[in-house]
């Protein structure tokens, strides 16, 4: 079995915010409460579904319910434009903020 693997890569990241404190990264495994048992939902793209604008209301409600100690959340997309030529280069884009 052969795959055509591209040079780009991207991940979804979520940060919790409280006034006067720096953004705190939230581990995706905490968000989805998954464990590595044979496969990992995080690496299978489950976190990518919250990037859709249609998912924003549901994702924000879920994050506020799951992590009530944060006031706001930032949902970002981190893109690695070229893993082979510039493996350390990242471009982070704010997708939306949950108030």
WOWOZI-V383068 format. One record per pair of residues at least 12 apart in sequence whose C-alpha atoms are under 6 Angstrom apart, sorted by the first residue. I is the first residue (numbers start at 0). GAP is how many residues later the second one is. D is the distance in whole Angstrom. If there is no record, write none. Layout:
BEGIN
I,GAP,D ; I,GAP,D
END
This chain:
BEGIN
6,75,5 ; 6,76,6 ; 7,72,6 ; 7,73,5 ; 7,74,5 ; 8,70,6 ; 8,71,5 ; 9,68,5 ; 9,69,4 ; 9,70,6 ; 10,66,6 ; 10,67,5 ; 11,36,6 ; 11,64,6 ; 11,65,5 ; 12,63,5 ; 13,12,6 ; 13,60,6 ; 13,61,5 ; 14,58,6 ; 14,59,5 ; 15,54,6 ; 15,57,5 ; 16,53,6 ; 16,54,6 ; 16,55,5 ; 16,56,6 ; 17,52,6 ; 17,53,5 ; 59,38,5 ; 71,26,5 ; 71,27,5 ; 72,24,6 ; 72,25,5 ; 73,23,5 ; 74,20,6 ; 74,21,6 ; 75,17,5 ; 75,18,4 ; 75,19,5 ; 76,15,6 ; 76,16,5 ; 77,13,6 ; 77,14,4 ; 78,12,5
END
